[in-house]
Amino acid sequence: MTLLEGLHRRWVVLLRSMSAEQFTRGFLHPETGNTVILQDALSQYAWHARHHTGQINWLRQQHGW
């Protein structure tokens, strides 16, 4: 969790330095071959990160870690 928190803090610094135009840029997804807009990818990652963080915290609570 500490590693993820540190990574996310660094991403915040990077993302806050970007312009609105930069968030509309796309990239080619390596698995699907589809073009993905950065803004959309970030929204999906944010959900995904919260989902897995919730799972980890639940496991920690259940097992007393």
PDB file of N, H, CA, C and O in Angstrom:
ATOM      1  N   MET A   1       0.824  -1.182   0.000  1.00  0.00           N
ATOM      2  CA  MET A   1       0.000   0.000   0.000  1.00  0.00           C
ATOM      3  C   MET A   1       0.875   1.256   0.000  1.00  0.00           C
ATOM      4  O   MET A   1       0.564   2.238  -0.674  1.00  0.00           O
ATOM      5  N   THR A   2       1.944   1.216   0.743  1.00  0.00           N
ATOM      6  H   THR A   2       2.197   0.418   1.291  1.00  0.00           H
ATOM      7  CA  THR A   2       2.846   2.370   0.786  1.00  0.00           C
ATOM      8  C   THR A   2       3.447   2.639  -0.586  1.00  0.00           C
ATOM      9  O   THR A   2       3.591   3.792  -0.994  1.00  0.00           O
ATOM     10  N   LEU A   3       3.795   1.575  -1.293  1.00  0.00           N
ATOM     11  H   LEU A   3       3.678   0.638  -0.962  1.00  0.00           H
ATOM     12  CA  LEU A   3       4.340   1.726  -2.641  1.00  0.00           C
ATOM     13  C   LEU A   3       3.318   2.382  -3.572  1.00  0.00           C
ATOM     14  O   LEU A   3       3.658   3.298  -4.320  1.00  0.00           O
ATOM     15  N   LEU A   4       2.071   1.916  -3.528  1.00  0.00           N
ATOM     16  H   LEU A   4       1.794   1.171  -2.921  1.00  0.00           H
ATOM     17  CA  LEU A   4       1.024   2.502  -4.363  1.00  0.00           C
ATOM     18  C   LEU A   4       0.774   3.967  -4.013  1.00  0.00           C
ATOM     19  O   LEU A   4       0.601   4.805  -4.898  1.00  0.00           O
ATOM     20  N   GLU A   5       0.758   4.266  -2.722  1.00  0.00           N
ATOM     21  H   GLU A   5       0.899   3.585  -2.003  1.00  0.00           H
ATOM     22  CA  GLU A   5       0.533   5.652  -2.301  1.00  0.00           C
ATOM     23  C   GLU A   5       1.639   6.560  -2.826  1.00  0.00           C
ATOM     24  O   GLU A   5       1.369   7.667  -3.292  1.00  0.00           O
ATOM     25  N   GLY A   6       2.880   6.093  -2.749  1.00  0.00           N
ATOM     26  H   GLY A   6       3.099   5.194  -2.370  1.00  0.00           H
ATOM     27  CA  GLY A   6       4.000   6.881  -3.265  1.00  0.00           C
ATOM     28  C   GLY A   6       3.906   7.080  -4.767  1.00  0.00           C
ATOM     29  O   GLY A   6       4.143   8.177  -5.272  1.00  0.00           O
ATOM     30  N   LEU A   7       3.561   6.017  -5.476  1.00  0.00           N
ATOM     31  H   LEU A   7       3.369   5.126  -5.065  1.00  0.00           H
ATOM     32  CA  LEU A   7       3.403   6.100  -6.926  1.00  0.00           C
ATOM     33  C   LEU A   7       2.310   7.093  -7.292  1.00  0.00           C
ATOM     34  O   LEU A   7       2.493   7.915  -8.190  1.00  0.00           O
ATOM     35  N   HIS A   8       1.195   7.025  -6.613  1.00  0.00           N
ATOM     36  H   HIS A   8       1.047   6.358  -5.883  1.00  0.00           H
ATOM     37  CA  HIS A   8       0.075   7.917  -6.899  1.00  0.00           C
ATOM     38  C   HIS A   8       0.429   9.369  -6.596  1.00  0.00           C
ATOM     39  O   HIS A   8       0.023  10.269  -7.331  1.00  0.00           O
ATOM     40  N   ARG A   9       1.181   9.608  -5.525  1.00  0.00           N
ATOM     41  H   ARG A   9       1.511   8.877  -4.928  1.00  0.00           H
ATOM     42  CA  ARG A   9       1.605  10.982  -5.218  1.00  0.00           C
ATOM     43  C   ARG A   9       2.455  11.554  -6.355  1.00  0.00           C
ATOM     44  O   ARG A   9       2.302  12.716  -6.731  1.00  0.00           O
ATOM     45  N   ARG A  10       3.341  10.736  -6.890  1.00  0.00           N
ATOM     46  H   ARG A  10       3.465   9.792  -6.585  1.00  0.00           H
ATOM     47  CA  ARG A  10       4.197  11.196  -7.987  1.00  0.00           C
ATOM     48  C   ARG A  10       3.365  11.438  -9.249  1.00  0.00           C
ATOM     49  O   ARG A  10       3.610  12.398  -9.979  1.00  0.00           O
ATOM     50  N   TRP A  11       2.394  10.580  -9.502  1.00  0.00           N
ATOM     51  H   TRP A  11       2.194   9.800  -8.909  1.00  0.00           H
ATOM     52  CA  TRP A  11       1.522  10.779 -10.658  1.00  0.00           C
ATOM     53  C   TRP A  11       0.744  12.079 -10.537  1.00  0.00           C
ATOM     54  O   TRP A  11       0.551  12.780 -11.530  1.00  0.00           O
ATOM     55  N   VAL A  12       0.296  12.408  -9.335  1.00  0.00           N
ATOM     56  H   VAL A  12       0.452  11.838  -8.528  1.00  0.00           H
ATOM     57  CA  VAL A  12      -0.454  13.652  -9.123  1.00  0.00           C
ATOM     58  C   VAL A  12       0.397  14.840  -9.547  1.00  0.00           C
ATOM     59  O   VAL A  12      -0.097  15.758 -10.202  1.00  0.00           O
ATOM     60  N   VAL A  13       1.673  14.826  -9.176  1.00  0.00           N
ATOM     61  H   VAL A  13       2.074  14.081  -8.644  1.00  0.00           H
ATOM     62  CA  VAL A  13       2.565  15.924  -9.564  1.00  0.00           C
ATOM     63  C   VAL A  13       2.641  16.017 -11.088  1.00  0.00           C
ATOM     64  O   VAL A  13       2.524  17.104 -11.654  1.00  0.00           O
ATOM     65  N   LEU A  14       2.834  14.891 -11.737  1.00  0.00           N
ATOM     66  H   LEU A  14       2.928  14.008 -11.277  1.00  0.00           H
ATOM     67  CA  LEU A  14       2.904  14.876 -13.207  1.00  0.00           C
ATOM     68  C   LEU A  14       1.592  15.325 -13.828  1.00  0.00           C
ATOM     69  O   LEU A  14       1.586  16.186 -14.708  1.00  0.00           O
ATOM     70  N   LEU A  15       0.488  14.755 -13.385  1.00  0.00           N
ATOM     71  H   LEU A  15       0.492  14.056 -12.670  1.00  0.00           H
ATOM     72  CA  LEU A  15      -0.805  15.045 -13.996  1.00  0.00           C
ATOM     73  C   LEU A  15      -1.216  16.501 -13.800  1.00  0.00           C
ATOM     74  O   LEU A  15      -1.835  17.096 -14.682  1.00  0.00           O
ATOM     75  N   ARG A  16      -0.878  17.071 -12.660  1.00  0.00           N
ATOM     76  H   ARG A  16      -0.374  16.589 -11.944  1.00  0.00           H
ATOM     77  CA  ARG A  16      -1.204  18.493 -12.431  1.00  0.00           C
ATOM     78  C   ARG A  16      -0.384  19.411 -13.321  1.00  0.00           C
ATOM     79  O   ARG A  16      -0.770  20.558 -13.548  1.00  0.00           O
ATOM     80  N   SER A  17       0.740  18.925 -13.827  1.00  0.00           N
ATOM     81  H   SER A  17       1.053  17.994 -13.642  1.00  0.00           H
ATOM     82  CA  SER A  17       1.576  19.758 -14.691  1.00  0.00           C
ATOM     83  C   SER A  17       1.115  19.714 -16.151  1.00  0.00           C
ATOM     84  O   SER A  17       1.628  20.462 -16.982  1.00  0.00           O
ATOM     85  N   MET A  18       0.167  18.856 -16.462  1.00  0.00           N
ATOM     86  H   MET A  18      -0.249  18.248 -15.786  1.00  0.00           H
ATOM     87  CA  MET A  18      -0.279  18.682 -17.842  1.00  0.00           C
ATOM     88  C   MET A  18      -1.414  19.637 -18.186  1.00  0.00           C
ATOM     89  O   MET A  18      -2.204  20.035 -17.330  1.00  0.00           O
ATOM     90  N   SER A  19      -1.469  19.989 -19.456  1.00  0.00           N
ATOM     91  H   SER A  19      -0.827  19.666 -20.151  1.00  0.00           H
ATOM     92  CA  SER A  19      -2.548  20.865 -19.943  1.00  0.00           C
ATOM     93  C   SER A  19      -3.790  20.027 -20.264  1.00  0.00           C
ATOM     94  O   SER A  19      -3.720  18.804 -20.379  1.00  0.00           O
ATOM     95  N   ALA A  20      -4.916  20.712 -20.403  1.00  0.00           N
ATOM     96  H   ALA A  20      -4.972  21.706 -20.308  1.00  0.00           H
ATOM     97  CA  ALA A  20      -6.157  20.023 -20.763  1.00  0.00           C
ATOM     98  C   ALA A  20      -6.012  19.343 -22.119  1.00  0.00           C
ATOM     99  O   ALA A  20      -6.545  18.254 -22.333  1.00  0.00           O
ATOM    100  N   GLU A  21      -5.293  19.985 -23.029  1.00  0.00           N
ATOM    101  H   GLU A  21      -4.860  20.869 -22.855  1.00  0.00           H
ATOM    102  CA  GLU A  21      -5.098  19.406 -24.359  1.00  0.00           C
ATOM    103  C   GLU A  21      -4.343  18.086 -24.285  1.00  0.00           C
ATOM    104  O   GLU A  21      -4.626  17.162 -25.047  1.00  0.00           O
ATOM    105  N   GLN A  22      -3.399  17.996 -23.385  1.00  0.00           N
ATOM    106  H   GLN A  22      -3.168  18.746 -22.765  1.00  0.00           H
ATOM    107  CA  GLN A  22      -2.611  16.772 -23.274  1.00  0.00           C
ATOM    108  C   GLN A  22      -3.460  15.578 -22.823  1.00  0.00           C
ATOM    109  O   GLN A  22      -3.165  14.436 -23.176  1.00  0.00           O
ATOM    110  N   PHE A  23      -4.498  15.840 -22.056  1.00  0.00           N
ATOM    111  H   PHE A  23      -4.738  16.768 -21.770  1.00  0.00           H
ATOM    112  CA  PHE A  23      -5.374  14.753 -21.606  1.00  0.00           C
ATOM    113  C   PHE A  23      -6.269  14.223 -22.726  1.00  0.00           C
ATOM    114  O   PHE A  23      -6.883  13.165 -22.583  1.00  0.00           O
ATOM    115  N   THR A  24      -6.344  14.953 -23.834  1.00  0.00           N
ATOM    116  H   THR A  24      -5.846  15.813 -23.950  1.00  0.00           H
ATOM    117  CA  THR A  24      -7.158  14.489 -24.962  1.00  0.00           C
ATOM    118  C   THR A  24      -6.357  13.648 -25.946  1.00  0.00           C
ATOM    119  O   THR A  24      -6.906  13.137 -26.922  1.00  0.00           O
ATOM    120  N   ARG A  25      -5.078  13.508 -25.695  1.00  0.00           N
ATOM    121  H   ARG A  25      -4.632  13.923 -24.902  1.00  0.00           H
ATOM    122  CA  ARG A  25      -4.234  12.702 -26.582  1.00  0.00           C
ATOM    123  C   ARG A  25      -4.513  11.219 -26.372  1.00  0.00           C
ATOM    124  O   ARG A  25      -4.947  10.791 -25.303  1.00  0.00           O
ATOM    125  N   GLY A  26      -4.256  10.459 -27.411  1.00  0.00           N
ATOM    126  H   GLY A  26      -3.903  10.806 -28.280  1.00  0.00           H
ATOM    127  CA  GLY A  26      -4.503   9.023 -27.330  1.00  0.00           C
ATOM    128  C   GLY A  26      -3.227   8.220 -27.447  1.00  0.00           C
ATOM    129  O   GLY A  26      -2.175   8.735 -27.824  1.00  0.00           O
ATOM    130  N   PHE A  27      -3.343   6.954 -27.119  1.00  0.00           N
ATOM    131  H   PHE A  27      -4.198   6.536 -26.813  1.00  0.00           H
ATOM    132  CA  PHE A  27      -2.243   6.016 -27.298  1.00  0.00           C
ATOM    133  C   PHE A  27      -2.829   4.687 -27.754  1.00  0.00           C
ATOM    134  O   PHE A  27      -4.012   4.414 -27.548  1.00  0.00           O
ATOM    135  N   LEU A  28      -2.008   3.883 -28.361  1.00  0.00           N
ATOM    136  H   LEU A  28      -1.047   4.104 -28.528  1.00  0.00           H
ATOM    137  CA  LEU A  28      -2.429   2.588 -28.859  1.00  0.00           C
ATOM    138  C   LEU A  28      -2.317   1.561 -27.737  1.00  0.00           C
ATOM    139  O   LEU A  28      -1.234   1.332 -27.198  1.00  0.00           O
ATOM    140  N   HIS A  29      -3.450   0.946 -27.391  1.00  0.00           N
ATOM    141  H   HIS A  29      -4.329   1.133 -27.829  1.00  0.00           H
ATOM    142  CA  HIS A  29      -3.449  -0.064 -26.331  1.00  0.00           C
ATOM    143  C   HIS A  29      -2.718  -1.305 -26.845  1.00  0.00           C
ATOM    144  O   HIS A  29      -3.050  -1.809 -27.917  1.00  0.00           O
ATOM    145  N   PRO A  30      -1.733  -1.804 -26.102  1.00  0.00           N
ATOM    146  CA  PRO A  30      -0.914  -2.911 -26.613  1.00  0.00           C
ATOM    147  C   PRO A  30      -1.662  -4.233 -26.777  1.00  0.00           C
ATOM    148  O   PRO A  30      -1.271  -5.062 -27.599  1.00  0.00           O
ATOM    149  N   GLU A  31      -2.721  -4.441 -26.016  1.00  0.00           N
ATOM    150  H   GLU A  31      -3.039  -3.768 -25.347  1.00  0.00           H
ATOM    151  CA  GLU A  31      -3.447  -5.713 -26.105  1.00  0.00           C
ATOM    152  C   GLU A  31      -4.590  -5.667 -27.106  1.00  0.00           C
ATOM    153  O   GLU A  31      -4.800  -6.620 -27.856  1.00  0.00           O
ATOM    154  N   THR A  32      -5.332  -4.559 -27.120  1.00  0.00           N
ATOM    155  H   THR A  32      -5.161  -3.785 -26.510  1.00  0.00           H
ATOM    156  CA  THR A  32      -6.517  -4.483 -27.974  1.00  0.00           C
ATOM    157  C   THR A  32      -6.239  -3.848 -29.327  1.00  0.00           C
ATOM    158  O   THR A  32      -6.980  -4.062 -30.287  1.00  0.00           O
ATOM    159  N   GLY A  33      -5.166  -3.063 -29.397  1.00  0.00           N
ATOM    160  H   GLY A  33      -4.565  -2.889 -28.617  1.00  0.00           H
ATOM    161  CA  GLY A  33      -4.886  -2.336 -30.623  1.00  0.00           C
ATOM    162  C   GLY A  33      -5.754  -1.106 -30.807  1.00  0.00           C
ATOM    163  O   GLY A  33      -5.642  -0.417 -31.821  1.00  0.00           O
ATOM    164  N   ASN A  34      -6.618  -0.821 -29.841  1.00  0.00           N
ATOM    165  H   ASN A  34      -6.709  -1.381 -29.018  1.00  0.00           H
ATOM    166  CA  ASN A  34      -7.504   0.343 -29.905  1.00  0.00           C
ATOM    167  C   ASN A  34      -6.778   1.599 -29.445  1.00  0.00           C
ATOM    168  O   ASN A  34      -5.847   1.536 -28.641  1.00  0.00           O
ATOM    169  N   THR A  35      -7.216   2.737 -29.965  1.00  0.00           N
ATOM    170  H   THR A  35      -7.971   2.788 -30.618  1.00  0.00           H
ATOM    171  CA  THR A  35      -6.712   4.008 -29.475  1.00  0.00           C
ATOM    172  C   THR A  35      -7.477   4.358 -28.205  1.00  0.00           C
ATOM    173  O   THR A  35      -8.707   4.311 -28.178  1.00  0.00           O
ATOM    174  N   VAL A  36      -6.742   4.708 -27.159  1.00  0.00           N
ATOM    175  H   VAL A  36      -5.743   4.746 -27.182  1.00  0.00           H
ATOM    176  CA  VAL A  36      -7.331   5.056 -25.870  1.00  0.00           C
ATOM    177  C   VAL A  36      -6.947   6.496 -25.562  1.00  0.00           C
ATOM    178  O   VAL A  36      -5.778   6.869 -25.660  1.00  0.00           O
ATOM    179  N   ILE A  37      -7.929   7.295 -25.190  1.00  0.00           N
ATOM    180  H   ILE A  37      -8.879   6.991 -25.110  1.00  0.00           H
ATOM    181  CA  ILE A  37      -7.691   8.684 -24.808  1.00  0.00           C
ATOM    182  C   ILE A  37      -7.190   8.690 -23.358  1.00  0.00           C
ATOM    183  O   ILE A  37      -7.740   7.999 -22.500  1.00  0.00           O
ATOM    184  N   LEU A  38      -6.154   9.469 -23.103  1.00  0.00           N
ATOM    185  H   LEU A  38      -5.708  10.029 -23.801  1.00  0.00           H
ATOM    186  CA  LEU A  38      -5.543   9.479 -21.778  1.00  0.00           C
ATOM    187  C   LEU A  38      -6.561   9.761 -20.674  1.00  0.00           C
ATOM    188  O   LEU A  38      -6.537   9.108 -19.631  1.00  0.00           O
ATOM    189  N   GLN A  39      -7.445  10.716 -20.893  1.00  0.00           N
ATOM    190  H   GLN A  39      -7.464  11.246 -21.740  1.00  0.00           H
ATOM    191  CA  GLN A  39      -8.455  11.045 -19.879  1.00  0.00           C
ATOM    192  C   GLN A  39      -9.301   9.817 -19.531  1.00  0.00           C
ATOM    193  O   GLN A  39      -9.602   9.580 -18.361  1.00  0.00           O
ATOM    194  N   ASP A  40      -9.679   9.046 -20.535  1.00  0.00           N
ATOM    195  H   ASP A  40      -9.435   9.238 -21.485  1.00  0.00           H
ATOM    196  CA  ASP A  40     -10.465   7.836 -20.301  1.00  0.00           C
ATOM    197  C   ASP A  40      -9.652   6.778 -19.570  1.00  0.00           C
ATOM    198  O   ASP A  40     -10.155   6.113 -18.664  1.00  0.00           O
ATOM    199  N   ALA A  41      -8.391   6.625 -19.966  1.00  0.00           N
ATOM    200  H   ALA A  41      -7.982   7.165 -20.702  1.00  0.00           H
ATOM    201  CA  ALA A  41      -7.526   5.638 -19.312  1.00  0.00           C
ATOM    202  C   ALA A  41      -7.337   5.986 -17.836  1.00  0.00           C
ATOM    203  O   ALA A  41      -7.331   5.101 -16.980  1.00  0.00           O
ATOM    204  N   LEU A  42      -7.184   7.263 -17.546  1.00  0.00           N
ATOM    205  H   LEU A  42      -7.188   7.982 -18.241  1.00  0.00           H
ATOM    206  CA  LEU A  42      -6.999   7.679 -16.152  1.00  0.00           C
ATOM    207  C   LEU A  42      -8.251   7.427 -15.323  1.00  0.00           C
ATOM    208  O   LEU A  42      -8.162   7.029 -14.161  1.00  0.00           O
ATOM    209  N   SER A  43      -9.405   7.657 -15.912  1.00  0.00           N
ATOM    210  H   SER A  43      -9.477   7.980 -16.855  1.00  0.00           H
ATOM    211  CA  SER A  43     -10.663   7.381 -15.200  1.00  0.00           C
ATOM    212  C   SER A  43     -10.776   5.897 -14.872  1.00  0.00           C
ATOM    213  O   SER A  43     -11.155   5.525 -13.761  1.00  0.00           O
ATOM    214  N   GLN A  44     -10.446   5.058 -15.839  1.00  0.00           N
ATOM    215  H   GLN A  44     -10.138   5.360 -16.741  1.00  0.00           H
ATOM    216  CA  GLN A  44     -10.507   3.615 -15.613  1.00  0.00           C
ATOM    217  C   GLN A  44      -9.484   3.181 -14.565  1.00  0.00           C
ATOM    218  O   GLN A  44      -9.783   2.347 -13.710  1.00  0.00           O
ATOM    219  N   TYR A  45      -8.268   3.750 -14.631  1.00  0.00           N
ATOM    220  H   TYR A  45      -8.025   4.427 -15.326  1.00  0.00           H
ATOM    221  CA  TYR A  45      -7.248   3.387 -13.654  1.00  0.00           C
ATOM    222  C   TYR A  45      -7.673   3.813 -12.257  1.00  0.00           C
ATOM    223  O   TYR A  45      -7.471   3.071 -11.296  1.00  0.00           O
ATOM    224  N   ALA A  46      -8.254   4.989 -12.136  1.00  0.00           N
ATOM    225  H   ALA A  46      -8.418   5.592 -12.917  1.00  0.00           H
ATOM    226  CA  ALA A  46      -8.687   5.469 -10.821  1.00  0.00           C
ATOM    227  C   ALA A  46      -9.684   4.492 -10.207  1.00  0.00           C
ATOM    228  O   ALA A  46      -9.578   4.146  -9.030  1.00  0.00           O
ATOM    229  N   TRP A  47     -10.661   4.043 -11.017  1.00  0.00           N
ATOM    230  H   TRP A  47     -10.747   4.324 -11.972  1.00  0.00           H
ATOM    231  CA  TRP A  47     -11.627   3.064 -10.512  1.00  0.00           C
ATOM    232  C   TRP A  47     -10.912   1.762 -10.148  1.00  0.00           C
ATOM    233  O   TRP A  47     -11.148   1.197  -9.080  1.00  0.00           O
ATOM    234  N   HIS A  48     -10.051   1.299 -11.025  1.00  0.00           N
ATOM    235  H   HIS A  48      -9.860   1.758 -11.893  1.00  0.00           H
ATOM    236  CA  HIS A  48      -9.352   0.031 -10.828  1.00  0.00           C
ATOM    237  C   HIS A  48      -8.499   0.074  -9.562  1.00  0.00           C
ATOM    238  O   HIS A  48      -8.482  -0.880  -8.785  1.00  0.00           O
ATOM    239  N   ALA A  49      -7.798   1.182  -9.362  1.00  0.00           N
ATOM    240  H   ALA A  49      -7.812   1.957  -9.994  1.00  0.00           H
ATOM    241  CA  ALA A  49      -6.957   1.323  -8.169  1.00  0.00           C
ATOM    242  C   ALA A  49      -7.812   1.317  -6.895  1.00  0.00           C
ATOM    243  O   ALA A  49      -7.455   0.664  -5.915  1.00  0.00           O
ATOM    244  N   ARG A  50      -8.933   2.038  -6.906  1.00  0.00           N
ATOM    245  H   ARG A  50      -9.223   2.569  -7.702  1.00  0.00           H
ATOM    246  CA  ARG A  50      -9.815   2.039  -5.724  1.00  0.00           C
ATOM    247  C   ARG A  50     -10.370   0.642  -5.468  1.00  0.00           C
ATOM    248  O   ARG A  50     -10.479   0.216  -4.318  1.00  0.00           O
ATOM    249  N   HIS A  51     -10.719  -0.069  -6.532  1.00  0.00           N
ATOM    250  H   HIS A  51     -10.631   0.277  -7.466  1.00  0.00           H
ATOM    251  CA  HIS A  51     -11.258  -1.416  -6.410  1.00  0.00           C
ATOM    252  C   HIS A  51     -10.241  -2.342  -5.731  1.00  0.00           C
ATOM    253  O   HIS A  51     -10.578  -3.044  -4.778  1.00  0.00           O
ATOM    254  N   HIS A  52      -9.015  -2.340  -6.219  1.00  0.00           N
ATOM    255  H   HIS A  52      -8.742  -1.769  -6.994  1.00  0.00           H
ATOM    256  CA  HIS A  52      -8.003  -3.227  -5.646  1.00  0.00           C
ATOM    257  C   HIS A  52      -7.568  -2.775  -4.258  1.00  0.00           C
ATOM    258  O   HIS A  52      -7.269  -3.609  -3.403  1.00  0.00           O
ATOM    259  N   THR A  53      -7.529  -1.482  -4.026  1.00  0.00           N
ATOM    260  H   THR A  53      -7.772  -0.804  -4.720  1.00  0.00           H
ATOM    261  CA  THR A  53      -7.208  -0.988  -2.688  1.00  0.00           C
ATOM    262  C   THR A  53      -8.262  -1.471  -1.689  1.00  0.00           C
ATOM    263  O   THR A  53      -7.935  -1.882  -0.576  1.00  0.00           O
ATOM    264  N   GLY A  54      -9.514  -1.416  -2.099  1.00  0.00           N
ATOM    265  H   GLY A  54      -9.779  -1.082  -3.003  1.00  0.00           H
ATOM    266  CA  GLY A  54     -10.588  -1.920  -1.240  1.00  0.00           C
ATOM    267  C   GLY A  54     -10.435  -3.405  -0.954  1.00  0.00           C
ATOM    268  O   GLY A  54     -10.654  -3.846   0.174  1.00  0.00           O
ATOM    269  N   GLN A  55     -10.064  -4.174  -1.962  1.00  0.00           N
ATOM    270  H   GLN A  55      -9.886  -3.816  -2.878  1.00  0.00           H
ATOM    271  CA  GLN A  55      -9.852  -5.612  -1.760  1.00  0.00           C
ATOM    272  C   GLN A  55      -8.701  -5.863  -0.784  1.00  0.00           C
ATOM    273  O   GLN A  55      -8.814  -6.696   0.116  1.00  0.00           O
ATOM    274  N   ILE A  56      -7.614  -5.151  -0.963  1.00  0.00           N
ATOM    275  H   ILE A  56      -7.522  -4.474  -1.693  1.00  0.00           H
ATOM    276  CA  ILE A  56      -6.452  -5.321  -0.080  1.00  0.00           C
ATOM    277  C   ILE A  56      -6.815  -4.945   1.348  1.00  0.00           C
ATOM    278  O   ILE A  56      -6.489  -5.672   2.286  1.00  0.00           O
ATOM    279  N   ASN A  57      -7.487  -3.814   1.513  1.00  0.00           N
ATOM    280  H   ASN A  57      -7.752  -3.224   0.750  1.00  0.00           H
ATOM    281  CA  ASN A  57      -7.866  -3.385   2.865  1.00  0.00           C
ATOM    282  C   ASN A  57      -8.831  -4.369   3.509  1.00  0.00           C
ATOM    283  O   ASN A  57      -8.744  -4.628   4.710  1.00  0.00           O
ATOM    284  N   TRP A  58      -9.746  -4.918   2.727  1.00  0.00           N
ATOM    285  H   TRP A  58      -9.818  -4.708   1.752  1.00  0.00           H
ATOM    286  CA  TRP A  58     -10.672  -5.922   3.255  1.00  0.00           C
ATOM    287  C   TRP A  58      -9.890  -7.151   3.733  1.00  0.00           C
ATOM    288  O   TRP A  58     -10.131  -7.649   4.832  1.00  0.00           O
ATOM    289  N   LEU A  59      -8.968  -7.633   2.921  1.00  0.00           N
ATOM    290  H   LEU A  59      -8.772  -7.228   2.028  1.00  0.00           H
ATOM    291  CA  LEU A  59      -8.153  -8.794   3.313  1.00  0.00           C
ATOM    292  C   LEU A  59      -7.341  -8.508   4.566  1.00  0.00           C
ATOM    293  O   LEU A  59      -7.236  -9.360   5.448  1.00  0.00           O
ATOM    294  N   ARG A  60      -6.772  -7.324   4.649  1.00  0.00           N
ATOM    295  H   ARG A  60      -6.857  -6.632   3.932  1.00  0.00           H
ATOM    296  CA  ARG A  60      -5.988  -6.955   5.839  1.00  0.00           C
ATOM    297  C   ARG A  60      -6.873  -6.987   7.085  1.00  0.00           C
ATOM    298  O   ARG A  60      -6.470  -7.478   8.140  1.00  0.00           O
ATOM    299  N   GLN A  61      -8.070  -6.463   6.942  1.00  0.00           N
ATOM    300  H   GLN A  61      -8.397  -6.064   6.085  1.00  0.00           H
ATOM    301  CA  GLN A  61      -8.992  -6.437   8.074  1.00  0.00           C
ATOM    302  C   GLN A  61      -9.416  -7.858   8.460  1.00  0.00           C
ATOM    303  O   GLN A  61      -9.455  -8.198   9.643  1.00  0.00           O
ATOM    304  N   GLN A  62      -9.726  -8.669   7.479  1.00  0.00           N
ATOM    305  H   GLN A  62      -9.695  -8.393   6.518  1.00  0.00           H
ATOM    306  CA  GLN A  62     -10.187 -10.048   7.747  1.00  0.00           C
ATOM    307  C   GLN A  62      -9.103 -10.896   8.402  1.00  0.00           C
ATOM    308  O   GLN A  62      -9.397 -11.750   9.239  1.00  0.00           O
ATOM    309  N   HIS A  63      -7.864 -10.660   8.023  1.00  0.00           N
ATOM    310  H   HIS A  63      -7.625  -9.967   7.343  1.00  0.00           H
ATOM    311  CA  HIS A  63      -6.758 -11.485   8.523  1.00  0.00           C
ATOM    312  C   HIS A  63      -5.934 -10.815   9.619  1.00  0.00           C
ATOM    313  O   HIS A  63      -4.984 -11.407  10.132  1.00  0.00           O
ATOM    314  N   GLY A  64      -6.287  -9.607   9.970  1.00  0.00           N
ATOM    315  H   GLY A  64      -7.058  -9.126   9.553  1.00  0.00           H
ATOM    316  CA  GLY A  64      -5.578  -8.900  11.021  1.00  0.00           C
ATOM    317  C   GLY A  64      -4.142  -8.555  10.654  1.00  0.00           C
ATOM    318  O   GLY A  64      -3.267  -8.532  11.519  1.00  0.00           O
ATOM    319  N   TRP A  65      -3.899  -8.288   9.380  1.00  0.00           N
ATOM    320  H   TRP A  65      -4.611  -8.307   8.678  1.00  0.00           H
ATOM    321  CA  TRP A  65      -2.539  -7.956   8.936  1.00  0.00           C
ATOM    322  C   TRP A  65      -2.198  -6.532   9.253  1.00  0.00           C
ATOM    323  O   TRP A  65      -1.094  -6.080   8.951  1.00  0.00           O
TER     324      TRP A  65
END
